[in-house]
Amino acid sequence: MIPFIAEKQIHQVLIGKINLRSFEQWLYEDKVLESSNPDLYLELISFDYSSEYEFYDSFAKYVHFYKFEAERITEYLNSIIDRDENCSHATREMYELYCHGYEFLQKLGLIYGLCLVDCSHPVSLVDGCASIIDKFYPDIVDDAKNVIRWLEDGKIVFKGQDNGYGIFEYDDFRSESEIVQGKA
């Protein structure tokens, strides 16, 4: 068993949030792994950090990706709420995640995300996406905040392995009214 902070750091490398150099620096500075899992620590300090691909092959087995799924979805939702440069991608992602099995994203996926799927590829239609996105606000913000609240309150709890599409099994502890609130 590895400490959560070490698992999180490995996960951050695997998804490209931090680079190998930063991870290696963290490894030498933070002694939690050295004392809690000396075998893994030895494996990590012996690793040749010039190869990112080998890092994945060697260390992905130590990460339970489902533990980080709520964080990943919350990042998309915050992008929608903040209406940042990734907002349209995050909105389309709600549709993709819904289609692959996250029923709790039905409203965000079908009402908002689906509207952007058709205009996401041809260059001539990309400008049209901005005007479509304008119509989503402010309603989309409330819907995104609802999902964040469900995740934070433990009403959606991820577990187990993914289904091959990067979608994890989850338990849905929302009330009947919250389930209706999330439907399109």
C-alpha positions as CSV (number, residue, x, y, z in Angstrom):
1,M,0.0,0.0,0.0
2,I,1.3,3.4,-0.9
3,P,0.4,6.7,0.8
4,F,-2.3,8.7,-1.0
5,I,0.1,11.6,-1.5
6,A,2.5,9.4,-3.4
7,E,-0.3,7.8,-5.4
8,K,-1.6,11.3,-6.3
9,Q,1.9,12.4,-7.4
10,I,2.3,9.3,-9.6
11,H,-1.2,10.0,-11.0
12,Q,-0.3,13.6,-11.8
13,V,2.6,12.4,-13.9
14,L,0.5,9.8,-15.7
15,I,-2.1,12.3,-16.7
16,G,0.5,14.9,-17.7
17,K,-0.3,17.5,-14.9
18,I,3.3,17.4,-13.7
19,N,6.4,16.4,-15.6
20,L,8.9,13.7,-14.6
21,R,11.5,16.2,-13.4
22,S,9.0,17.8,-10.9
23,F,8.0,14.3,-9.7
24,E,11.6,13.3,-9.3
25,Q,12.3,16.5,-7.3
26,W,9.2,15.8,-5.1
27,L,10.4,12.2,-4.6
28,Y,13.8,13.3,-3.2
29,E,12.3,16.1,-1.1
30,D,9.3,14.3,0.5
31,K,10.3,11.4,2.7
32,V,6.8,10.0,3.2
33,L,7.3,7.2,0.6
34,E,10.8,6.3,1.8
35,S,9.5,5.5,5.3
36,S,6.1,4.0,4.3
37,N,7.0,1.9,1.3
38,P,10.7,1.5,1.0
39,D,10.4,-1.1,-1.9
40,L,8.5,1.3,-4.1
41,Y,10.7,4.2,-3.0
42,L,13.8,2.2,-4.1
43,E,12.1,1.3,-7.4
44,L,11.3,5.0,-8.0
45,I,14.7,6.4,-7.2
46,S,16.3,3.7,-9.4
47,F,14.1,4.6,-12.3
48,D,15.6,6.3,-15.4
49,Y,13.6,9.5,-15.6
50,S,14.4,10.2,-19.2
51,S,11.6,8.0,-20.4
52,E,8.0,9.1,-19.8
53,Y,6.5,6.0,-21.6
54,E,8.4,3.6,-19.4
55,F,7.2,5.5,-16.3
56,Y,3.6,4.7,-17.3
57,D,4.3,1.1,-17.9
58,S,6.2,0.8,-14.6
59,F,4.1,2.7,-12.2
60,A,0.5,2.9,-13.4
61,K,-0.2,-0.3,-11.5
62,Y,0.2,1.7,-8.3
63,V,-2.6,4.1,-9.1
64,H,-6.3,3.5,-8.4
65,F,-7.6,6.0,-11.1
66,Y,-11.1,6.0,-9.8
67,K,-9.9,7.9,-6.7
68,F,-9.2,10.9,-8.9
69,E,-12.3,10.8,-11.1
70,A,-14.3,13.2,-9.1
71,E,-11.4,15.7,-9.2
72,R,-11.2,15.3,-13.0
73,I,-15.0,15.9,-13.5
74,T,-14.8,18.9,-11.0
75,E,-12.1,20.5,-13.2
76,Y,-14.4,20.3,-16.2
77,L,-17.3,21.7,-14.2
78,N,-15.1,24.6,-12.9
79,S,-14.1,25.3,-16.4
80,I,-17.8,25.6,-17.3
81,I,-18.6,27.8,-14.3
82,D,-15.6,30.1,-14.9
83,R,-16.2,30.1,-18.6
84,D,-12.5,29.8,-19.3
85,E,-10.8,29.0,-22.5
86,N,-11.6,25.2,-22.1
87,C,-15.3,25.8,-21.4
88,S,-16.5,24.5,-24.8
89,H,-14.3,21.4,-24.5
90,A,-15.5,20.8,-20.9
91,T,-19.1,21.1,-22.0
92,R,-18.6,18.6,-24.9
93,E,-16.9,16.3,-22.4
94,M,-20.0,16.3,-20.3
95,Y,-21.8,14.8,-23.3
96,E,-19.1,12.2,-23.8
97,L,-19.0,11.2,-20.2
98,Y,-22.8,10.9,-20.1
99,C,-22.8,8.7,-23.2
100,H,-20.2,6.4,-21.8
101,G,-22.2,5.8,-18.6
102,Y,-22.2,8.7,-16.2
103,E,-26.0,9.1,-15.9
104,F,-25.7,11.8,-13.3
105,L,-24.3,14.1,-16.1
106,Q,-27.4,13.6,-18.3
107,K,-28.6,17.2,-18.1
108,L,-25.2,18.7,-18.7
109,G,-24.5,16.2,-21.5
110,L,-27.8,16.3,-23.4
111,I,-29.0,19.9,-22.9
112,Y,-25.6,21.6,-23.3
113,G,-22.9,19.2,-24.5
114,L,-24.8,17.7,-27.4
115,C,-25.4,21.2,-28.8
116,L,-21.7,21.6,-29.2
117,V,-20.8,18.2,-30.6
118,D,-21.8,19.0,-34.2
119,C,-20.1,22.4,-34.2
120,S,-16.8,21.3,-32.7
121,H,-14.9,20.2,-35.9
122,P,-15.5,22.3,-39.0
123,V,-13.6,25.6,-38.7
124,S,-16.5,27.6,-40.1
125,L,-18.8,26.4,-37.3
126,V,-16.4,27.0,-34.4
127,D,-17.4,30.7,-34.4
128,G,-21.0,29.5,-34.0
129,C,-20.1,27.6,-30.8
130,A,-19.4,30.9,-29.0
131,S,-23.0,32.1,-29.7
132,I,-24.4,28.7,-28.7
133,I,-22.4,28.8,-25.4
134,D,-23.7,32.3,-24.8
135,K,-27.2,30.9,-24.6
136,F,-26.2,28.3,-22.0
137,Y,-25.5,31.0,-19.4
138,P,-26.4,31.4,-16.5
139,D,-28.4,28.1,-16.4
140,I,-25.4,25.9,-17.1
141,V,-23.6,27.3,-14.0
142,D,-26.3,26.2,-11.7
143,D,-26.4,22.8,-13.2
144,A,-22.6,22.4,-13.0
145,K,-22.7,23.6,-9.3
146,N,-25.3,20.9,-8.6
147,V,-23.0,18.2,-9.9
148,I,-20.0,19.6,-7.9
149,R,-22.2,19.5,-4.7
150,W,-23.2,15.9,-5.4
151,L,-19.5,15.0,-5.7
152,E,-18.4,17.0,-2.7
153,D,-21.2,15.6,-0.5
154,G,-20.4,12.0,-1.4
155,K,-23.6,11.5,-3.3
156,I,-21.7,10.2,-6.3
157,V,-18.9,7.8,-5.2
158,F,-16.6,6.3,-7.8
159,K,-15.3,2.8,-7.3
160,G,-13.6,-0.1,-9.1
161,Q,-12.0,-0.2,-12.5
162,D,-13.0,1.6,-15.6
163,N,-15.2,0.2,-18.3
164,G,-12.6,0.5,-21.1
165,Y,-13.8,4.0,-22.0
166,G,-12.2,5.6,-18.9
167,I,-15.5,5.5,-17.1
168,F,-15.7,4.1,-13.6
169,E,-18.4,2.3,-11.7
170,Y,-20.0,4.5,-9.1
171,D,-22.6,4.5,-6.4
172,D,-25.4,7.1,-6.7
173,F,-26.7,8.2,-3.3
174,R,-28.7,11.2,-4.6
175,S,-32.2,11.7,-3.4
176,E,-35.1,11.2,-5.8
177,S,-35.5,15.0,-6.3
178,E,-31.7,15.4,-7.0
179,I,-31.9,12.6,-9.6
180,V,-34.8,14.5,-11.3
181,Q,-32.8,17.7,-11.0
182,G,-30.0,16.1,-13.0
183,K,-32.2,14.8,-15.8
184,A,-32.6,16.4,-19.2
